Amino acid sequence: MTHAPALAIGDTFATLDLPPVTRTQLALYAGASGDHNPIHIDIDFAHAAGEKDVFAQGMFVMASLGRLLTANVPLTALRAFSTRFLAMTRLGDRLTLTATVAELFEAQGEQRARLDLAVRDQNGEQKLSGAAILALTSQNC
């Protein structure tokens, strides 16, 4: 059974500050995910597409949000997870990920929390928004 600390709407559930995004991270993510789109790993291709440089895969950033969640609750407590991509993440961006309690409710015999998720860079530009639903107490966690 999972027991979360007492939460209130508006509480920060979790935060994570990441180091600057690097070419190595993007290449490793491409290999791990199978997303070998050259716009993310080939600077010449990026230039030909009108970009100054490569940029991060959207799912690379979403995966970081997954890391934020699973660092704070067991994977078995995750009931839903969705994101919306808002802006490109560039090389060198330092991302801050936050999860804020938006709603507390009961469903299917569980106490649950809906979290608002956000990823912002060092300038405050929001890269992703999203939501997650977590079981706070469950026999299945």
Buried (B, 14 or more C-beta within 10 A) or exposed (E): EBEBEEBEEEBEBBEBEBEEBEEEBBBEBBEEEEBEEBBBBBBEBBEEEEBEEBBBBBBBBBBBBBEBBEEBBEEEBBBEBEBEBBBBBBBEBEBBBBBBBBEBEEEEEBBBBBBBBBBBBEEEBEBBBBBBBBBBBBEEB
